[in-house]
């Protein structure tokens, strides 16, 4: 969900500049399967029936870290594509360090989560009945300034709290998508100028 809105806005902006969103799909990603697996693993952890399972509650943080490591590897293998990938990798690395230092969970500021999703979300997270990749920050939290401290409130309860790493990751991926969509096609760039 984090990347969906910024990527859609990047595609819209590219289209308004006579770009072609299909060009993004033509980008020669290396290890695209690894990136897909990272995404699928995160989606899997939140499926109804899986999210509340005892095994998920116990092993979820390790699986979440595995998904982050796979995403990190996938992005790192594509740094040569364009500079925004470096920005995305930097954000992801900030998140990984914070998650590792906090036992496999990203710390989230109570007030940021309450502003973004309401007090009910804070209470549900505190109850711990469902897997979450976040944990409420407390005095023992390491690197709290790199946790989810930025509240983004969207209509219909779609808001969330995000980290500085999330913003860098989103910005990098969105810029990459935009630049890929507006790049000239090989035929157009090699055509003779008149």
N, C-alpha and C positions, 0 to 999 in steps of 0.2 A: 504494500500500500504506500510505503514511503516514497518510492520512485514513480508511482503511477501518474500522479498529477503533474509533477515537474516535467516528466518525459512527454506527456500529452501536450503540455504548453510549449515545449521545445518543438514538437512536430507541427503544431499550429503555427508558431512563429516562422518555422522553415517554409511551410506552405505559403504563408503570406509573402515571403520573399522569393517566390517562384521555385522553391525547393521541391524535392520529390521524396516523401517519406519512404518510398520503396528502396531508395538508395541505402538506407540504414541496413536493410536486410542483405544488401550486396556487399557489405563490409566484410572483409576476410578475417573474421574472428578466429584466433587460435584457441583451442581447448574450449570451444563453445559448449561441449558436453559437460565439462566441469562446472561452468557457470550455471548451466541448466540444472545440474544435480544440486548445487548449492541452493538455488531458488526452490527446487522441489522439496528439499529437506526442510526448509523453513515453512513452506506451505503445509507439509505433512504434520509438523508438530502442532499446528493449530486446527487440524481437522476435528469436527465434532466426533466424540468417541475416542479420539486419540489424545486430545489435550488433557482430559481428566484421568486417563489411565495411570495406574500406579507406576508402571514401567516408564512412562513418559515423564511423570513427576520426578522420578529418581534419575533417569538418564538424559532427560531433556537438556540440561545445561551442557553436557558433553556433546550431544548431537548439534546443539546450537553453535558451539565453538567449532565443531567440524564444518558446519555450513559456512561459517565466517572464514575459516582457513581455506576452504575450497574456493570461495569467492575471491579471496586475496590472491591465491595462486592463479586463478583465471584472469584476473585483471592484470596481475604482474606479467603474465605471458603476452599481454596485448599492449604494453606500454609504448611500443613503437608506432602504434596506429595514429595517435594524436596526443597532444599535451594534456587535454582534459582527463585522460586516463590516469595521469600522475596525480592530479587533484583527487580523483575518486579513490585511488589507492591510499593516498595520505589520510583521507577521512576514514576509510575502512581500517587502516592500521591503528588510528587513534581509538576507534571503537574496540578493536581486538584487545589492545593493551588494557583498556578500562574493564572490559568483560573478564579477561583473565585474572586481573588483580582483585576482582570482586566475585570470585567463585563461580564463574560461568553465567553471570547475569549482569546486565547493564543497570546501574543504579539510576533511579528516577526520583527527581525531587517531588515530594508530596504535593507542594503547592502548584507546581507546573502541571502535574497529572490532574489535579482537581480543577484547575482552570481550563484544561483542554477537554476533559471527559466528564467532569463532575465528581463529587465526593463519593458517589456510588462506586466508581472505578477504583478509587483509593481503597475503599473498604473491601472490594472483591479481591484486589491484589494482596492486601494484608491477610485475607483469609487463606490464601494459598491452595485453594481447591482445584485450580486449573493451572496447567503449565503456562508460564510467562517468561519471556526472555529478559524481563526487568524485575528488579526488586526495589522496594522503597529504600531510599538512601537514609542512612542513620549516622551517628557520630563515628562509627567504625568504617564507613565507606572510604575507599581509596580513590583518589582523583575525582572527587565529586564534581569539580568544575568541567570534567569531560563526560559526565553522565547526561541523562536526558533532563535538561534544565530549561529548555525553550518550549513554552506552551504555544501550540498552534490550534486554535479553536475553529472548527469548520462546521457548517450546517449538518444537521441530522446525526450529530454525535460522532462524526468521522475524524475529529481532531485527535491529536496525540501530543506527547512531549518528545522533543528531539534533542540530540546532542550536537555539539560542534562538528564531530566526525560525520554525523548524518548529513549536516548541511554541506560539508565538503564533498561527501560521496554523491549526494543528489546533484549538486552543482556540476561536478565533473561528468557524471553520466549524462545529465541533460545537455551540457555543452557538447559532449561527444556526439550525441544523437542529432543535435541541431547542425553541427558542422558536417556530419556525414550526410545529412539530408540536403544541404545546400551546396555541397561540393560539385564541381562540374563533372559530368560523365567523361570517361576517357575519350570518347568520340568527339565531344564538344570541345574539350581542351586541346585536341590535336588538329582541329579543323583550321584551315588557313584563314588568316585575318584579312578582311577586305577593306 
